[in-house]
Amino acid sequence: MLNTKDKQPILLIIFGQKMKEYDDLIRSTVERLSKRDRPVSILISKELNHVIHHYDAQFENLETLVGYINTHEDSLIYPLCLDKNHELFQEFLAWQSHYSRQYISDNLSEKSVQAIDNNQDFVQVDCLIMRDSLNNCLYVSDLEYIESNKTTGKSLAIVPSQTLSDAARQTIRDVAFDVCRKANIIGVCYFSFLIDLNSLDYHIISLSSGLSYQSILFETITTYPVLEIATKLTVGYTFSQLKHSYYPNTSAFLEPQLDYVAAVSFSFEKVDYIFFARNIEQLFLNLLEASSHDHFLFLSDISEEDLMFALIQKKENRLAYLLEAFRRGFDLYDLSSVTKINPFYLDKCLHIVELYENLNKSQYNVDIYKEAKRYGFSDDYIASSWQISLIDMLEYRKKHSVSPVLKQVEQSSGVLTGHQIQYFRSYDWHSDYISSGCQKALIMVDKGYSLVKLNELIKQIKQTHLELLIVTNQPLLIEQLNDTSIIFDTIGIETILTIMGIEEVEEVYLLGESQADMFSKMKNFSISCQSI
């Protein structure tokens, strides 16, 4: 646990709309605190209500808040910002420039100024923490953005984080636990950190307590029953009194240990897609397939100038631009410098391009084909690359006994046995899926689906003799899905054929944006479906 000797920043200032009115007050406070042997951080939020809740103090205006800080400065050892709006950095810089940039620069420590003014060396890592009334804390998981300068807009994150060292993860864990305990947060709390992976310097740029969309997201990815447990903790239960929903003989005080990775594609803080896999390459290829069915091919005519512009500006389908850049021979570290994407993830893109080139050079090579399938290349794309029909491609796969399996999404890495309903498709050794032998109704749920229509369809199917099976690329939270198997996968013909090879599918329903494209492909395989 950290304490004041760790020399963490000690100043928390929350601005409203009248910044200039309090300029002198801020200056005097900064001047006094900056003389102490600890750095000073200034962070901004538009709302005081969050601070009132977490610090049990009433702040009618900025004077009373600063007075509280002056009185309790030794206990305020974290640079907390309780506003999810990531534009706060730009607001702070604008305030500095307009009022007291030179003064702040002269009085704040160099480390503190750099942390706020220039964050390109920082990685954004979010984590979900749970705490009970006995001070027990549980680290559900963490989420890492692949770009070091992640902002609002299009972004991609990986769960769990892949580039954090043990020391970096332990730093985040210790700080998050300590904040929850000092702020007396019971239930669930979501943190957003900026952390330097080399120096382990960090800033907490966002903190929110209570159930939220992020709680649903982390429950979907880890299968830890966040919503149920957090609700019970809030009303007074402790971890020792609760059992895990999926493992009835196990305490709820069980941190997830995952043997898979998940990718979450965000668009202005909303989830576009979510996928699971055994490797990063498959995640990236799934995201490409979900966002465009013509990846690799439609970028060949783009100029180098337009390509660089697209990479810098984070254009739609950015992964495809990265692959095109590697195909043209761009240097990995040059791309990392331009895009601010961690070299670890760029290396995965480079590996995809290498597999792509091997497929083109060695057509019908079984070993290369198997490797490509293991890393997520779809039969649809390989057939296009080899210039054969998809039907011939499927016959080739069947001939060489290359079969997909369904792996469980569950938090114990197979150590515990419980009631699991979530799966993802993989070309692994064995399947975790056990069929009930009953006829199925298959619902394909894509981005842009109607929740009302999905609920109505589920109720309708449950009144028939058919069992329900859902394939989706969206995090779903629907009460009627308690005993329904959910497969997280791309909404494509290969996915449907995989499931029809495992289950007896009686009816197929399509919801979301991919309906028109899927109708034509399913018609070629004489598969009837209904659009909802």
Protein Blocks (a to p, Z undefined) as FASTA:
>chain_A
ZZfklopafbdcdddfklmlmmmmmmmmmmmmmmpccdcdddddfbfklmmmmnopacfb
fklmmmmmmmmmmmmmcccdfbfblklmmmmmmmmmmmmmmmmmmmmcfklmmmmmomkl
pccddddddddfkopacdfbdcddfbfkbcedjdddddddfkbcfklmmmmmmmmmmmmm
mnopghjadddddddfklopacdfbdcedjdfklmmmmmmnopafklmmmmmmnopafkl
pccfklmmbcfbbcdddfbdcddddeehiafbdcddfbfklmmmmmmmmmockghjlmmm
pcfklmmmmmmnopghklmmmmmmmmnopafklmmmmnopafklmmmmmmmmmmmmmmmm
mghilklmmmmmmnopafklmmmmnopafklmmmmmmmnopacddddddfklomagcddf
bdcddddfbdcbdcehiacddddddehiafklmmmmmmmmmmmmbdcddddfbdcddfkl
mmaccddddddfklmmmmmmmpccfbdcdedjklmmmmmmmmmnopacddZZ
